[in-house]
Structures are given as C-alpha cells and as structure tokens.
Amino acid sequence: MQYVRPLHMEESSVAQKYTFGDQNTSDVTVLLKNWEDRPEVLYCHSTILVKKSKFFAEQLSNDHATRTKNDSTICIQVPCQGSQYDHYVKLLKLLYVSDDLVLESWDSVRTALGVLQASLTLHCNSIIESCVQYLEAVPWDEKEEEELLKVVPTLGPVATPILARIQPVDLNATKNIFISAIHFATSIERSFPPFAEELKTSAQEQVEYMLLEDEDTPLITVDEDVMSEARTGLGNIFATFETELSATPLDFEQSPEAAEQRVLQSLSDLEWMCGVLSKMEMLKDFVTGWAEISDKILAVVQDEKYSLGFWAVKVKVIEVVSKALDAIGYGSVVLPAPSRVHFLTTWLPYLRKMKPLLDLQSDSDESFAYKLDVDLCQNIEGAIISLILALPSDDQADIFGDWLQRTEQLKFPDLSEAFEVWCYRTKTAKRRLLVGLNGVGNSTVSLL
C-alpha cells in the first residue's frame, strides 16, 4: 500500500527547503516601502509565494512582475505604505511557516490586526484564517477594542467573527440577564460569604447601567416580567430591612457598630432600589412600601437607647425620605390628599428634630461626619413646600398652625414661602366668594 504524506507535512517540507531572506536561493524579490518611504528589497522564493498567496500567484503567472537587470531574479512591487512595512514583513516571514504553527506565532492584537490587513491585500487565506481565529479568541484592552471597531468593519465578511463578542444580544436574552441581575442584587442575605457583597454590588451597578437611556434603542424594555421581578426584589429588601429593624435592640447590645452597619446596608439597598424603580416608572411601589413601615422605622431611630449614636442610620433615613418627598412633592408619584398629608405629618417632626441635633453635634465635634448636606436640606425643603401647596387649603392651615407654634423649629424646614402663598390664596379665595355672593343672577363664580 502506497503511503500518502499529509498536506501539512508537504507544506512543511517545502518551507524547510527555503529560508526567508536567503539571497543565494531566492528567485523572487519583493519590493516594499519602509518607514522612511524608501524601497526595501526582500529575498523570497516563488514556490512559497505561489502556494500561500493568490496575489503573488497571479503576478507570477501573468508575467506582471519585472525582471532585475541580470534577468535571473523576478521583482514584484507590493502596494504597501511605510506605516504598514513591519506587518508586510511579518506576513512574508509567516508564509514560510507551516499552517499549523502560524497560530502560535502571534504576540499581540496590534500585530495580528496589521498582518490581517496585509493578508487580505495579498490574498493569503491561511494567514487570514489564523489572524481571525487569534483576534476572536484573545482579550482586548480598551485601545485595542477601539482600533478593532474602526478597522474590522472595513475588512468585509471574512473578519466578521472577530467582533462576535460585541454584537447586539437578543432582546429576550438581555431581559433574562436583567431579571437575573435584579434577583441576585435583591436576594443576598447576610449569611452569605463575604464575597457575595461584592457580587451584589456589581449586579446593582450593571442593573443601573442597563437602565440608562440610550440614544437609539433602550437596552431593556420594562414589561410585566421585569416589573414583577422588580416588585419581588423590592419586597425582599423591605422584608430584610424590617427584620434588621426588629433585631436591632438585641444586636445593638451585642455590638453597636455591627448592628448599625447591618441596618445601614439595608437602607443603602433600599436607596439603590428607589433609583432603579424611578427609571422604570415604578416609584409609587417604593413610596407606598416606605410609608407602610414609616412608624416602625421612626420607633427604632428615635428610641432613647440610640440617642447618642446610630448617626449614620439616622442620616441615611433622612436621605431616603428626601427621595420619597421629592417624588410626592413634585408629582412623580400621585397619591390621594389624605395619604400625602399622612406621609408629611409622619416625617416632618423627625426632620425638625434631627437637623438641629446633627448641627449641634457637628459644631461641638469637628470630626463628626454626619452633618446634613446643604443641597440635601434645600431639596427637602423645596419638596415639602411643593407638597404642602398641593394639599387642600384646610390641611395647609393645620400644617402652618403647627409650624408657627414651634418657634424653636421654624428654621428647618422654612415654610415661609408656602405660608405666604397660602395667605394670598386664602385672601383671594374669600374675595372670589364675596364676588359670587354679590353677583345677582350670576350662577357662575369666576376664578379669575
């Protein structure tokens, strides 16, 4: 039986007969422009060039090449810019390497991309395949990715596999990833290993990123499945928070710092979820849930046991309340008037009490880190004023009556602006009423 040598062994044996740049055995010279834009002569072999490159095969078969002066060597000029010189030289050297070893020769994304461009010009199919395989598989840094995104789309279908990792994902797949991320970010318990907190933080960051508004097409469509998972996640976080609140008295006795940290973490998760729900137009779920447990929260943070501590939690509670007040006050969340009144009257005394306490602590201790931010106070004040002015006038009167009696707490929140508006409205309302009563035969009372 006759032995047939594998093709790659034949190629290898042919390549081993010749060495790139060997002038003694060369029968073809390739002319390239170097970095200085001067012609550079490279000594090659027609047997190798014809087998590995359609460009050289056509040049040699159609007699497009020129002979040197002594006619013993054929000269082929390659259309190469000086900046591409190194890549073309690398390509010519690789033509002398067996196909099964080319993949091992790559040392960088930049080199492989440059050789790929040269290979496409010279129609070196085996080198093109190796370049594409390498670039598709290896990691890229940011600059390399930018270069690939700029160059690869110009190279045609043969290079398309390189960009597989950054192609648009099916919307259902994206939705499933988003739902999984929400589930993970809202279901981690404190009994999980420490690294789980890092994973949860990462999941939260990606959920926020996926919800960012895109100029063209939103990455996530908020449908019933997504909303259902978000509500489940919100319920999980509220349940965890309530559990932490209930355990606080006992935990505080064992370790005040650990107890505060656990409650603070739950509050931070709620604050994060509030931001997520605002992007999904589901903020009402958060505000309603927060209102339902407000009394329980206040019972803990105002307990005399924590009067000299728990400052981080107390401030974080104010920050979360400010988001709810902002949503209600500026109409992002629409609630009935009695619900708005109840929410405001529930939290207004706490805000009045905590602001001067925090200021006092800050004034007496320069290292005290929990003073309320000026912008936060202004935002709270603005939201409260907006909320009050949208209430029925009788409810406004009750709130202003209570405010005016608390001379020591008039400064924050300062309701002077809202009080002035109420006075003006009350006076003009009475004037409209008198005009209506005196208007004989006029069945319509003008509001102007």
C-alpha positions as CSV (number, residue, x, y, z in Angstrom):
1,M,0.0,0.0,0.0
2,Q,1.4,3.4,-1.0
3,Y,2.0,5.9,1.8
4,V,0.5,9.4,1.1
5,R,2.1,12.2,3.0
6,P,-0.4,14.6,4.7
7,L,-0.7,18.0,3.1
8,H,0.7,19.9,6.1
9,M,3.8,17.7,6.0
10,E,4.3,18.5,2.3
11,E,4.0,22.2,3.1
12,S,6.4,21.9,6.0
13,S,9.0,20.1,3.8
14,V,8.7,22.7,1.1
15,A,9.1,25.6,3.6
16,Q,12.1,23.8,5.2
17,K,13.9,23.9,1.8
18,Y,13.9,27.6,1.8
19,T,14.7,30.4,4.3
20,F,13.2,33.8,4.1
21,G,15.8,36.4,3.0
22,D,18.2,33.8,1.7
23,Q,19.7,35.6,-1.3
24,N,21.6,32.6,-2.6
25,T,18.4,30.5,-3.2
26,S,16.0,33.4,-3.9
27,D,14.3,33.6,-7.3
28,V,11.9,36.4,-6.4
29,T,12.5,39.8,-4.8
30,V,9.7,41.7,-3.1
31,L,9.8,45.4,-3.1
32,L,8.3,47.3,-0.1
33,K,8.4,50.8,1.1
34,N,9.9,51.1,4.6
35,W,9.1,53.6,7.4
36,E,11.4,56.2,5.7
37,D,9.4,55.7,2.5
38,R,12.4,54.2,0.7
39,P,12.2,50.9,-1.2
40,E,13.4,47.8,0.6
41,V,14.2,44.6,-1.2
42,L,13.3,41.3,0.5
43,Y,14.5,38.0,-0.9
44,C,11.8,35.3,-1.3
45,H,11.0,32.1,-3.2
46,S,8.3,31.7,-5.9
47,T,7.4,28.2,-4.7
48,I,6.4,29.6,-1.3
49,L,4.7,32.7,-2.6
50,V,2.6,31.0,-5.2
51,K,1.4,28.3,-2.8
52,K,0.5,30.8,0.0
53,S,-0.7,33.9,-1.8
54,K,-3.1,34.4,-4.7
55,F,-1.7,37.9,-5.3
56,F,1.8,36.5,-5.9
57,A,0.5,33.6,-7.9
58,E,-1.3,36.0,-10.3
59,Q,1.7,38.2,-10.5
60,L,4.0,35.4,-11.4
61,S,1.6,33.6,-13.8
62,N,0.6,36.7,-15.7
63,D,4.1,38.0,-16.0
64,H,3.1,41.2,-14.2
65,A,6.4,41.1,-12.4
66,T,9.6,42.6,-13.7
67,R,13.0,41.1,-14.1
68,T,16.1,42.6,-12.5
69,K,18.9,43.8,-14.7
70,N,20.6,40.4,-14.9
71,D,17.1,38.7,-15.6
72,S,17.9,36.0,-13.1
73,T,15.5,37.2,-10.4
74,I,11.9,38.3,-10.7
75,C,11.0,41.6,-8.8
76,I,7.4,42.2,-7.6
77,Q,6.4,45.5,-6.1
78,V,3.8,45.3,-3.3
79,P,1.4,48.3,-2.7
80,C,2.5,49.0,0.8
81,Q,2.6,52.2,2.8
82,G,5.5,52.9,5.1
83,S,3.5,52.5,8.2
84,Q,2.5,49.0,7.1
85,Y,6.0,47.9,6.4
86,D,6.5,45.8,9.6
87,H,3.2,44.0,9.1
88,Y,4.1,43.0,5.5
89,V,7.5,41.8,6.5
90,K,5.9,39.7,9.3
91,L,3.4,38.3,6.8
92,L,6.2,37.3,4.3
93,K,8.0,35.5,7.1
94,L,4.8,33.7,8.1
95,L,4.5,32.3,4.6
96,Y,7.5,30.2,5.4
97,V,5.8,28.7,8.5
98,S,3.7,25.6,8.4
99,D,0.0,26.5,8.7
100,D,-0.5,24.5,11.9
101,L,2.3,26.6,13.6
102,V,1.1,30.1,12.4
103,L,-1.4,30.5,15.3
104,E,1.4,30.1,17.8
105,S,3.4,33.0,16.3
106,W,1.1,35.9,17.3
107,D,2.3,38.1,20.1
108,S,-0.2,41.0,20.1
109,V,-3.6,42.2,18.9
110,R,-1.9,45.1,17.1
111,T,0.4,42.8,15.1
112,A,-2.3,40.3,14.2
113,L,-4.6,43.1,13.0
114,G,-1.9,44.6,10.9
115,V,-1.0,41.3,9.3
116,L,-4.7,40.6,8.7
117,Q,-5.0,43.8,6.6
118,A,-1.8,42.8,4.7
119,S,-3.1,39.3,4.2
120,L,-6.3,40.5,2.7
121,T,-4.4,42.6,0.2
122,L,-2.2,39.7,-0.8
123,H,-5.0,37.1,-0.5
124,C,-3.1,34.8,1.9
125,N,-6.1,32.7,3.0
126,S,-4.4,30.5,5.6
127,I,-2.9,33.6,7.3
128,I,-6.2,35.4,7.2
129,E,-7.9,32.4,8.9
130,S,-5.2,32.3,11.6
131,C,-5.5,36.1,12.3
132,V,-9.2,35.9,12.6
133,Q,-9.0,32.9,14.9
134,Y,-6.5,34.7,17.1
135,L,-8.2,38.1,17.3
136,E,-11.6,36.4,18.0
137,A,-10.2,34.4,21.0
138,V,-7.8,36.7,22.9
139,P,-8.7,39.5,25.3
140,W,-8.5,43.2,24.1
141,D,-7.7,46.3,26.1
142,E,-9.7,49.4,25.6
143,K,-7.5,50.9,22.9
144,E,-7.3,47.6,21.0
145,E,-11.1,47.4,21.0
146,E,-11.4,50.9,19.7
147,E,-8.9,50.1,16.9
148,L,-10.7,46.8,16.0
149,L,-14.1,48.5,15.9
150,K,-12.6,51.0,13.5
151,V,-10.8,48.6,11.2
152,V,-12.6,45.3,11.2
153,P,-15.9,46.5,9.7
154,T,-13.9,47.7,6.6
155,L,-12.4,44.3,6.0
156,G,-15.5,42.5,4.8
157,P,-17.4,39.4,5.9
158,V,-14.3,37.3,6.4
159,A,-13.4,39.4,9.5
160,T,-16.9,39.5,11.0
161,P,-16.3,36.7,13.6
162,I,-13.7,38.9,15.3
163,L,-16.5,41.2,16.6
164,A,-18.8,38.4,17.8
165,R,-18.3,39.4,21.5
166,I,-19.7,42.8,21.0
167,Q,-22.6,42.1,18.6
168,P,-26.1,43.1,19.8
169,V,-27.7,40.5,22.0
170,D,-31.2,39.1,21.5
171,L,-33.7,41.2,23.5
172,N,-35.1,38.2,25.3
173,A,-31.6,37.2,26.4
174,T,-30.9,40.7,27.6
175,K,-34.2,40.7,29.6
176,N,-33.4,37.4,31.2
177,I,-29.9,38.7,32.2
178,F,-31.5,41.8,33.7
179,I,-34.1,39.9,35.6
180,S,-31.4,37.6,37.0
181,A,-29.3,40.6,38.0
182,I,-32.2,42.1,39.9
183,H,-32.9,38.8,41.6
184,F,-29.3,38.4,42.6
185,A,-29.0,42.1,43.8
186,T,-32.1,41.9,45.9
187,S,-31.9,38.4,47.4
188,I,-28.4,38.2,49.0
189,E,-28.7,37.6,52.8
190,R,-26.1,38.5,55.4
191,S,-25.4,34.8,56.0
192,F,-23.8,34.5,52.5
193,P,-20.0,34.5,52.2
194,P,-18.3,37.9,52.3
195,F,-17.5,37.9,48.6
196,A,-21.3,37.8,47.9
197,E,-21.5,41.5,48.9
198,E,-19.0,42.4,46.1
199,L,-21.1,40.4,43.6
200,K,-24.3,42.1,44.8
201,T,-22.7,45.5,44.3
202,S,-21.6,44.5,40.8
203,A,-25.1,43.3,40.0
204,Q,-26.5,46.6,41.2
205,E,-24.1,48.6,39.1
206,Q,-25.0,46.6,36.0
207,V,-28.7,46.9,36.6
208,E,-28.3,50.7,36.8
209,Y,-26.2,50.7,33.6
210,M,-28.7,48.6,31.7
211,L,-31.4,51.1,32.6
212,L,-29.5,54.1,31.3
213,E,-31.4,55.7,28.5
214,D,-29.8,55.0,25.1
215,E,-29.8,57.5,22.2
216,D,-31.1,54.9,19.8
217,T,-32.8,51.8,21.4
218,P,-33.3,51.1,25.1
219,L,-31.3,48.1,26.3
220,I,-34.2,46.9,28.4
221,T,-37.9,47.0,27.7
222,V,-39.8,47.2,31.0
223,D,-42.6,44.6,30.5
224,E,-44.7,42.7,33.0
225,D,-41.9,40.1,33.7
226,V,-39.4,42.8,34.5
227,M,-41.9,44.7,36.7
228,S,-42.9,41.6,38.5
229,E,-39.2,40.7,39.4
230,A,-38.6,44.3,40.4
231,R,-41.6,44.2,42.8
232,T,-40.4,40.9,44.2
233,G,-36.9,42.3,44.7
234,L,-38.4,45.4,46.4
235,G,-40.4,43.2,48.7
236,N,-37.3,41.2,49.6
237,I,-35.3,44.3,50.5
238,F,-38.2,45.7,52.6
239,A,-38.5,42.4,54.4
240,T,-34.8,42.3,55.1
241,F,-34.9,45.8,56.4
242,E,-37.8,45.1,58.7
243,T,-36.0,42.0,60.0
244,E,-32.9,44.1,60.7
245,L,-35.0,46.8,62.5
246,S,-36.7,44.1,64.7
247,A,-33.3,42.6,65.6
248,T,-31.6,46.0,66.2
249,P,-32.3,46.2,70.0
250,L,-30.6,42.8,70.7
251,D,-27.9,43.3,68.1
252,F,-27.1,46.7,69.4
253,E,-26.4,45.3,72.9
254,Q,-24.0,42.7,71.5
255,S,-22.2,45.0,69.0
256,P,-23.5,48.6,68.3
257,E,-21.2,49.0,65.3
258,A,-22.3,45.7,63.7
259,A,-26.0,46.5,64.3
260,E,-25.7,49.9,62.8
261,Q,-23.8,48.6,59.8
262,R,-26.5,46.0,59.0
263,V,-29.3,48.5,59.2
264,L,-27.3,50.9,57.1
265,Q,-26.7,48.3,54.4
266,S,-30.4,47.6,54.2
267,L,-31.1,51.3,53.9
268,S,-28.5,51.6,51.1
269,D,-30.1,48.7,49.3
270,L,-33.5,50.5,49.5
271,E,-32.0,53.7,48.3
272,W,-30.5,51.9,45.3
273,M,-33.8,50.2,44.6
274,C,-35.5,53.6,44.7
275,G,-33.2,54.8,42.0
276,V,-33.9,51.7,39.9
277,L,-37.6,52.0,40.2
278,S,-37.6,55.7,39.3
279,K,-36.0,54.7,35.9
280,M,-38.7,52.0,35.5
281,E,-41.5,54.5,36.4
282,M,-42.4,52.3,39.4
283,L,-41.5,54.8,42.1
284,K,-45.0,54.5,43.6
285,D,-44.3,51.0,44.7
286,F,-41.3,52.2,46.7
287,V,-43.1,55.2,48.2
288,T,-46.1,53.1,49.3
289,G,-43.8,50.5,50.8
290,W,-41.8,53.1,52.7
291,A,-45.0,54.8,54.0
292,E,-46.3,51.4,55.3
293,I,-43.2,50.9,57.6
294,S,-42.5,54.5,58.5
295,D,-43.9,54.2,62.0
296,K,-41.7,51.1,62.6
297,I,-38.6,53.0,61.3
298,L,-39.3,56.0,63.5
299,A,-39.8,53.8,66.6
300,V,-36.3,52.5,66.2
301,V,-34.3,55.5,65.2
302,Q,-36.0,57.7,67.8
303,D,-35.5,55.2,70.6
304,E,-33.8,56.8,73.6
305,K,-31.3,53.8,73.5
306,Y,-29.8,55.3,70.4
307,S,-30.0,59.0,71.3
308,L,-26.2,59.3,71.4
309,G,-25.4,57.2,68.4
310,F,-26.8,55.5,65.3
311,W,-26.0,58.7,63.4
312,A,-25.2,57.1,60.1
313,V,-28.5,55.3,60.1
314,K,-30.4,58.5,61.1
315,V,-28.8,60.5,58.3
316,K,-29.4,57.7,55.8
317,V,-33.1,57.6,56.8
318,I,-33.3,61.3,56.0
319,E,-31.7,60.8,52.6
320,V,-34.2,58.0,51.7
321,V,-37.1,60.1,53.0
322,S,-36.0,63.0,50.8
323,K,-36.4,60.8,47.7
324,A,-39.9,59.9,48.7
325,L,-40.8,63.5,49.5
326,D,-39.3,64.6,46.1
327,A,-41.5,62.0,44.3
328,I,-44.6,63.0,46.1
329,G,-44.0,66.8,46.2
330,Y,-43.2,67.1,42.5
331,G,-45.9,64.7,41.2
332,S,-43.8,61.8,40.2
333,V,-45.9,59.7,42.5
334,V,-49.6,60.6,42.7
335,L,-51.3,59.8,46.0
336,P,-54.7,60.9,47.4
337,A,-54.6,64.0,49.6
338,P,-55.1,62.1,52.9
339,S,-52.1,59.9,52.1
340,R,-49.9,62.9,51.3
341,V,-50.9,64.6,54.5
342,H,-50.2,61.5,56.5
343,F,-46.7,61.0,54.9
344,L,-45.8,64.6,55.6
345,T,-47.1,64.7,59.2
346,T,-45.3,61.4,59.9
347,W,-41.9,62.6,58.8
348,L,-41.9,66.3,59.4
349,P,-41.4,66.1,63.2
350,Y,-38.4,63.8,62.7
351,L,-36.8,66.2,60.2
352,R,-37.4,69.1,62.5
353,K,-35.8,67.3,65.4
354,M,-32.8,65.8,63.6
355,K,-31.5,68.8,61.8
356,P,-30.6,70.9,64.9
357,L,-29.3,67.8,66.7
358,L,-26.9,67.0,63.8
359,D,-25.8,70.6,63.6
360,L,-25.2,70.7,67.3
361,Q,-23.1,67.5,67.1
362,S,-21.1,68.9,64.2
363,D,-20.5,72.2,65.9
364,S,-19.2,70.5,69.1
365,D,-17.1,67.9,67.4
366,E,-15.1,68.8,64.3
367,S,-14.6,65.1,63.5
368,F,-18.4,64.4,63.4
369,A,-19.1,63.2,59.8
370,Y,-22.9,63.2,59.7
371,K,-23.9,66.8,59.1
372,L,-26.7,67.1,56.6
373,D,-25.6,68.3,53.2
374,V,-26.8,71.9,52.3
375,D,-28.1,70.7,48.9
376,L,-30.0,67.9,50.6
377,C,-31.6,70.3,53.0
378,Q,-32.6,72.6,50.2
379,N,-34.1,69.7,48.2
380,I,-36.1,68.5,51.2
381,E,-37.4,72.0,51.9
382,G,-38.4,72.5,48.3
383,A,-40.2,69.2,48.1
384,I,-42.1,69.9,51.3
385,I,-43.2,73.3,50.1
386,S,-44.3,71.9,46.8
387,L,-46.2,69.1,48.6
388,I,-47.9,71.4,51.0
389,L,-49.1,73.8,48.4
390,A,-50.8,71.0,46.5
391,L,-52.8,70.0,49.6
392,P,-56.4,71.2,50.3
393,S,-56.3,74.6,52.0
394,D,-57.7,73.3,55.3
395,D,-54.8,70.8,55.6
396,Q,-52.4,73.5,54.7
397,A,-53.8,75.6,57.5
398,D,-53.3,72.8,60.0
399,I,-49.7,72.4,59.0
400,F,-48.9,76.1,59.2
401,G,-50.7,76.4,62.5
402,D,-48.5,73.7,63.9
403,W,-45.4,75.2,62.3
404,L,-45.9,78.7,63.8
405,Q,-46.3,77.2,67.3
406,R,-42.8,75.6,67.1
407,T,-40.7,78.8,67.3
408,E,-37.6,76.8,68.0
409,Q,-38.0,74.7,64.9
410,L,-39.1,77.4,62.4
411,K,-35.7,77.4,60.6
412,F,-35.9,73.9,59.1
413,P,-37.8,73.3,57.1
414,D,-38.5,77.0,56.4
415,L,-42.1,77.1,55.3
416,S,-42.3,80.9,54.9
417,E,-42.7,80.8,51.2
418,A,-45.5,78.3,51.3
419,F,-47.2,80.3,54.1
420,E,-47.1,83.5,52.0
421,V,-48.7,81.6,49.1
422,W,-51.4,80.2,51.4
423,C,-52.2,83.6,52.8
424,Y,-52.5,85.1,49.4
425,R,-54.7,82.2,48.1
426,T,-56.9,82.4,51.2
427,K,-57.5,86.1,50.8
428,T,-58.2,85.8,47.0
429,A,-60.5,82.8,47.7
430,K,-62.5,84.9,50.1
431,R,-62.7,87.8,47.7
432,R,-64.0,85.4,44.9
433,L,-66.6,84.1,47.3
434,L,-67.9,87.6,48.2
435,V,-68.0,88.5,44.5
436,G,-70.0,85.3,43.8
437,L,-72.5,86.1,46.6
438,N,-73.0,89.7,45.5
439,G,-73.4,88.7,41.8
440,V,-77.2,88.7,41.5
441,G,-78.3,86.4,38.7
442,N,-74.7,85.2,38.1
443,S,-74.8,81.5,38.5
444,T,-71.1,81.1,37.7
445,V,-68.3,82.2,40.1
446,S,-65.3,83.4,38.2
447,L,-61.9,82.1,39.4
448,L,-60.1,85.0,37.9
